[in-house]
Amino acid sequence: MSSTRVANELGGDNPEGARSSVRVVMCIAVMEAVIITIILLASQHILGYAYSSDKDVVAYVNAMVPFVCVSVAADSLQGVLSGYIS
């Protein structure tokens, strides 16, 4: 949806409005990624128990949480920028 707003701003000969729209959406995406990352990191020691009570599974999920956090951050930014960069 934000790429439509940027297209409308550019079509209306308002490049500063388009730039502002991208900044706002990027800030929202970064904030969302930070919030989700904090939640995941704070609950990484108990998150594995949602899947199993086996200690090996819990330890594996605990080890994978940092990689999931990186994936969340990258996916948030990619989702926003996929409409702008071609």
BAKOLVO-575830 format. One line per field, with one value per residue: residue number from 1; x, y, z of N, C-alpha, C in turn. Coordinates in steps of 0.001 Angstrom, whole numbers, plus 500000, padded with zeros to 6 digits. Layout:
N
n	[NUM_...]
n_x	[X_...]
n_y	[Y_...]
n_z	[Z_...]
ca_x	[X_...]
ca_y	[Y_...]
ca_z	[Z_...]
c_x	[X_...]
c_y	[Y_...]
c_z	[Z_...]
This chain:
86
n	[1_2_3_4_5_6_7_8_9_10_11_12_13_14_15_16_17_18_19_20_21_22_23_24_25_26_27_28_29_30_31_32_33_34_35_36_37_38_39_40_41_42_43_44_45_46_47_48_49_50_51_52_53_54_55_56_57_58_59_60_61_62_63_64_65_66_67_68_69_70_71_72_73_74_75_76_77_78_79_80_81_82_83_84_85_86]
n_x	[500805_501986_503675_501926_501110_503520_503821_501606_502333_504664_503564_502007_503864_505429_508073_509237_507177_506880_509349_509131_507019_508223_510171_508578_507264_509481_510473_508368_508538_511080_510710_508759_510230_512188_510640_509491_511849_512885_510887_511094_513767_513582_511923_513189_514171_511980_510408_510776_509385_506831_506696_507681_508387_510777_514137_516212_514945_514021_516473_517494_515617_516094_518697_518204_516734_518162_518837_516321_515519_517213_516235_513600_514063_515337_513322_511262_512275_512723_510156_508998_510642_510374_508487_509553_512155_513503]
n_y	[498812_501205_501679_502453_504900_506315_506231_507770_510237_510798_510867_513099_515066_515477_514929_515187_514542_511848_510872_511394_509669_507165_507279_507326_504833_503124_503714_502718_500006_499363_499855_497921_495580_495786_495643_493054_491555_492106_490948_488253_487662_488076_486038_483720_481586_480266_479795_477437_475525_475726_474075_471577_469418_468290_468528_468788_469779_472213_473461_473593_475313_477567_478141_478819_481169_483744_483720_483721_486253_487898_487207_488175_490948_491438_490592_492377_494831_494159_493624_496152_497622_496294_497292_499652_499546_498567]
n_z	[500000_500665_498544_496596_497574_497359_494578_493846_494951_493495_490939_491238_491103_493408_494853_497373_499134_498488_499325_502048_502701_502311_504296_506629_506507_506569_509116_510678_509983_510983_513714_514261_513727_515711_518052_517826_517797_520344_521933_521124_521886_524625_525385_524642_526144_527085_524942_523468_524888_523988_521877_522610_525411_525627_526447_524589_522290_523274_523820_521220_519946_521488_520665_518025_518000_517823_515073_513921_514709_513177_510686_510874_511036_508546_506793_507371_506433_503758_502879_502913_501183_498785_497067_496170_495112_492126]
ca_x	[500000_502819_504224_500882_501194_504718_503518_500700_503109_505538_502696_501549_505060_505774_509090_509476_506117_507219_510480_508588_506236_509164_510785_507603_507054_510712_510505_507396_509084_512197_510133_508118_511287_512821_509703_509411_513145_512968_509986_511679_514956_513180_511231_513862_514405_510718_509716_510875_508382_505589_506758_507981_508970_512088_515201_516986_514149_514044_517813_517614_514828_516832_519838_517737_516043_518896_518721_514958_515503_517830_515286_512477_514529_515549_512043_510510_512806_512513_508736_508734_511407_510106_507663_510241_513390_513318]
ca_y	[500000_502406_501945_503197_506289_506891_506432_508919_511451_511059_511262_514457_515905_515803_513958_515283_513757_510437_510593_511389_508437_506056_507397_506937_503379_502488_503848_501763_498652_499185_499743_496605_494571_495910_495141_491593_491011_492174_489932_486928_487475_487999_484775_482622_480442_479554_479607_476041_474724_475780_473011_470276_469456_467669_469517_468989_470654_473541_474007_473910_476520_478640_478464_479332_482458_484868_483656_484151_487711_488472_486979_489106_492282_491492_490446_493621_495839_493702_493792_497565_498116_495562_498114_500873_499312_497582]
ca_z	[500000_500720_497215_495880_498041_496748_493163_493733_495232_492342_489831_491520_491063_494786_495268_498818_499765_498289_500217_503405_502849_502460_505627_507647_506443_507029_510578_511222_509796_511912_515056_514351_513810_517028_519053_517699_518196_521810_522478_520873_522709_526028_525651_523956_527024_527334_523666_523055_525579_523213_520885_523205_526753_525500_526689_523359_521428_523904_523594_519789_519698_522140_519804_516733_518143_517218_513612_513614_514878_511973_509595_511056_510671_507098_506107_507545_505512_502385_502559_502651_500037_497547_496183_495772_494387_491065]
c_x	[500851_503441_503203_500918_502394_504468_502591_501439_504021_504725_502155_502696_505434_506815_509385_508408_506372_508350_510014_507790_507144_509805_509837_507419_508307_510837_509541_507937_510231_511673_509476_509165_511966_511920_509628_510714_513296_512095_510569_512893_514605_512539_511947_514065_513129_509965_509716_509840_507016_505530_506948_508493_510342_513177_516028_516251_514170_515399_518011_516842_515540_518016_519413_517124_516857_518829_517329_514852_516118_516884_514105_512882_514700_514235_511197_510976_512571_511064_508379_509402_511097_509243_508377_511453_513128_514601]
c_y	[501256_502706_502679_504660_506986_507163_507627_510230_511804_511486_512670_515449_516410_514796_514016_514521_512269_510025_510505_510110_507228_506094_506926_505422_502631_502572_502862_500342_498382_499033_498383_495506_494606_495334_493617_490941_491019_491114_488530_486672_487346_486654_483561_481401_479651_479227_478156_475143_474786_474638_471635_470470_468785_468742_469795_469937_472073_474207_474401_475178_477723_479086_479112_480731_483627_484887_484087_485673_488423_488342_487940_490509_492417_491422_491712_494674_495434_493890_495222_498012_497398_496373_499326_500639_498249_497338]
c_z	[500000_499362_496351_496281_497416_495272_492966_493978_494060_491132_489995_491576_492458_495291_496771_499606_499640_499223_501668_503671_503059_503839_506721_507662_506897_508546_511232_511108_510765_513338_515269_514495_515172_518112_519020_518143_519711_522449_522301_521764_524193_526363_525055_524852_527314_526047_523210_523707_524893_522209_521500_524629_526773_525608_525426_522405_521973_523673_522135_519440_520302_521281_518494_516817_517585_515682_513149_513725_513671_510787_509677_510621_509157_506331_506230_506548_504055_501975_502231_501360_498727_496576_495629_494890_493320_490304]
